[in-house]
């Protein structure tokens, strides 16, 4: 089991690295060249800037039983297809019961934006969201580490 982080715009990268380290798990941060990351624990993979380049790299290195941290529903769907566990920055676990609805909401939002509509962005991140993520990632690791 490894922790793979889609670090482009990820507010919980440091938390995920810390949890990986505390569990002795390999951690890989994937980002494009418009972001700069360094870590004394995690491996950092930087790919060329481009639409979904970091996402494609992450899904291509993901192995069954890994955990992906991403807020991208499309990447989450590709991870699930590869038997990779996935959760978002707020601790929501992606699975077969919610991924289709999330992809549909993404598609609908894109249609609204294309037609000139505007959507309200997310509210300011809270400490509770960080804690929810910490709890969810820890539980996901502990619930699945013996199955790997």
One Martini backbone bead per residue (centre of mass of N, CA, C, O) as a GRO file, in nm:
protein
  148
    1UNK     BB    1   0.096   0.037   0.023
    2UNK     BB    2   0.018   0.360  -0.106
    3UNK     BB    3   0.055   0.714  -0.127
    4UNK     BB    4  -0.126   0.922  -0.354
    5UNK     BB    5  -0.073   1.262  -0.467
    6UNK     BB    6  -0.275   1.517  -0.592
    7UNK     BB    7  -0.111   1.826  -0.563
    8UNK     BB    8  -0.287   1.997  -0.736
    9UNK     BB    9  -0.449   2.184  -0.504
   10UNK     BB   10  -0.366   2.042  -0.229
   11UNK     BB   11  -0.437   2.097   0.123
   12UNK     BB   12  -0.320   1.782   0.237
   13UNK     BB   13  -0.027   1.694   0.187
   14UNK     BB   14   0.112   1.706   0.469
   15UNK     BB   15  -0.083   1.513   0.609
   16UNK     BB   16  -0.038   1.266   0.426
   17UNK     BB   17   0.263   1.239   0.478
   18UNK     BB   18   0.247   1.204   0.785
   19UNK     BB   19   0.073   0.946   0.780
   20UNK     BB   20   0.260   0.775   0.613
   21UNK     BB   21   0.497   0.786   0.808
   22UNK     BB   22   0.347   0.669   1.065
   23UNK     BB   23   0.291   0.389   0.878
   24UNK     BB   24   0.529   0.324   0.672
   25UNK     BB   25   0.455   0.461   0.395
   26UNK     BB   26   0.457   0.516   0.086
   27UNK     BB   27   0.511   0.839  -0.081
   28UNK     BB   28   0.344   1.021  -0.357
   29UNK     BB   29   0.404   1.313  -0.535
   30UNK     BB   30   0.191   1.472  -0.779
   31UNK     BB   31   0.299   1.716  -1.027
   32UNK     BB   32   0.333   2.003  -1.186
   33UNK     BB   33   0.551   2.262  -1.297
   34UNK     BB   34   0.363   2.487  -1.139
   35UNK     BB   35   0.473   2.321  -0.896
   36UNK     BB   36   0.629   2.313  -0.564
   37UNK     BB   37   0.795   2.029  -0.421
   38UNK     BB   38   0.895   1.904  -0.095
   39UNK     BB   39   1.052   1.615   0.077
   40UNK     BB   40   1.177   1.408   0.343
   41UNK     BB   41   0.981   1.150   0.248
   42UNK     BB   42   0.864   1.201  -0.021
   43UNK     BB   43   0.803   1.144  -0.341
   44UNK     BB   44   0.867   1.352  -0.630
   45UNK     BB   45   0.654   1.410  -0.915
   46UNK     BB   46   0.730   1.589  -1.211
   47UNK     BB   47   0.538   1.725  -1.462
   48UNK     BB   48   0.426   1.848  -1.723
   49UNK     BB   49   0.246   2.089  -1.834
   50UNK     BB   50  -0.103   1.997  -1.839
   51UNK     BB   51  -0.376   1.842  -1.914
   52UNK     BB   52  -0.375   1.590  -1.683
   53UNK     BB   53  -0.075   1.497  -1.631
   54UNK     BB   54  -0.080   1.417  -1.330
   55UNK     BB   55  -0.316   1.220  -1.346
   56UNK     BB   56  -0.188   1.019  -1.547
   57UNK     BB   57   0.054   0.948  -1.376
   58UNK     BB   58  -0.089   0.841  -1.130
   59UNK     BB   59  -0.258   0.613  -1.269
   60UNK     BB   60   0.003   0.468  -1.395
   61UNK     BB   61   0.134   0.404  -1.091
   62UNK     BB   62  -0.098   0.262  -0.989
   63UNK     BB   63  -0.196   0.021  -0.745
   64UNK     BB   64  -0.330  -0.219  -0.602
   65UNK     BB   65  -0.413  -0.071  -0.281
   66UNK     BB   66  -0.387   0.201  -0.312
   67UNK     BB   67  -0.387   0.558  -0.226
   68UNK     BB   68  -0.584   0.831  -0.333
   69UNK     BB   69  -0.541   1.188  -0.342
   70UNK     BB   70  -0.840   1.363  -0.454
   71UNK     BB   71  -1.057   1.617  -0.626
   72UNK     BB   72  -1.082   1.435  -0.885
   73UNK     BB   73  -1.327   1.252  -1.029
   74UNK     BB   74  -1.185   1.128  -1.273
   75UNK     BB   75  -0.945   1.010  -1.120
   76UNK     BB   76  -1.108   0.843  -0.923
   77UNK     BB   77  -1.237   0.659  -1.137
   78UNK     BB   78  -0.969   0.541  -1.244
   79UNK     BB   79  -0.880   0.422  -0.975
   80UNK     BB   80  -1.119   0.232  -0.925
   81UNK     BB   81  -1.064   0.064  -1.188
   82UNK     BB   82  -0.769  -0.019  -1.035
   83UNK     BB   83  -0.810  -0.076  -0.727
   84UNK     BB   84  -0.809   0.215  -0.600
   85UNK     BB   85  -0.811   0.404  -0.346
   86UNK     BB   86  -1.029   0.695  -0.260
   87UNK     BB   87  -0.989   1.048  -0.164
   88UNK     BB   88  -1.054   1.347  -0.035
   89UNK     BB   89  -0.977   1.649   0.138
   90UNK     BB   90  -1.246   1.573   0.338
   91UNK     BB   91  -1.280   1.235   0.350
   92UNK     BB   92  -1.408   1.132   0.101
   93UNK     BB   93  -1.514   0.835  -0.023
   94UNK     BB   94  -1.462   0.668  -0.307
   95UNK     BB   95  -1.727   0.492  -0.490
   96UNK     BB   96  -1.982   0.315  -0.641
   97UNK     BB   97  -2.207   0.499  -0.483
   98UNK     BB   98  -2.077   0.809  -0.593
   99UNK     BB   99  -1.926   0.857  -0.871
  100UNK     BB  100  -2.153   0.908  -1.076
  101UNK     BB  101  -2.274   1.163  -0.941
  102UNK     BB  102  -2.011   1.328  -0.949
  103UNK     BB  103  -1.972   1.324  -1.256
  104UNK     BB  104  -2.242   1.459  -1.322
  105UNK     BB  105  -2.188   1.725  -1.168
  106UNK     BB  106  -1.943   1.802  -1.336
  107UNK     BB  107  -2.086   1.811  -1.610
  108UNK     BB  108  -2.299   2.024  -1.535
  109UNK     BB  109  -2.102   2.251  -1.456
  110UNK     BB  110  -1.966   2.268  -1.734
  111UNK     BB  111  -2.219   2.351  -1.892
  112UNK     BB  112  -2.270   2.613  -1.740
  113UNK     BB  113  -1.997   2.749  -1.806
  114UNK     BB  114  -2.020   2.731  -2.121
  115UNK     BB  115  -2.298   2.914  -2.108
  116UNK     BB  116  -2.198   3.150  -1.881
  117UNK     BB  117  -2.207   3.049  -1.616
  118UNK     BB  118  -2.207   3.057  -1.253
  119UNK     BB  119  -2.018   2.937  -0.975
  120UNK     BB  120  -1.976   2.864  -0.661
  121UNK     BB  121  -1.739   2.832  -0.453
  122UNK     BB  122  -1.574   2.727  -0.205
  123UNK     BB  123  -1.525   2.746   0.102
  124UNK     BB  124  -1.337   2.799   0.347
  125UNK     BB  125  -1.109   2.634   0.501
  126UNK     BB  126  -1.105   2.403   0.769
  127UNK     BB  127  -1.001   2.231   1.045
  128UNK     BB  128  -1.220   2.011   1.024
  129UNK     BB  129  -1.142   1.909   0.744
  130UNK     BB  130  -0.861   1.815   0.824
  131UNK     BB  131  -0.962   1.612   1.037
  132UNK     BB  132  -1.141   1.443   0.853
  133UNK     BB  133  -0.909   1.351   0.676
  134UNK     BB  134  -0.731   1.220   0.889
  135UNK     BB  135  -0.937   1.007   0.978
  136UNK     BB  136  -0.999   0.875   0.700
  137UNK     BB  137  -0.712   0.787   0.623
  138UNK     BB  138  -0.650   0.618   0.869
  139UNK     BB  139  -0.888   0.422   0.836
  140UNK     BB  140  -0.821   0.322   0.550
  141UNK     BB  141  -0.556   0.197   0.628
  142UNK     BB  142  -0.645   0.012   0.868
  143UNK     BB  143  -0.872  -0.146   0.695
  144UNK     BB  144  -0.643  -0.232   0.444
  145UNK     BB  145  -0.350  -0.338   0.522
  146UNK     BB  146  -0.421  -0.660   0.546
  147UNK     BB  147  -0.509  -0.681   0.219
  148UNK     BB  148  -0.205  -0.640   0.081
   0.00000   0.00000   0.00000
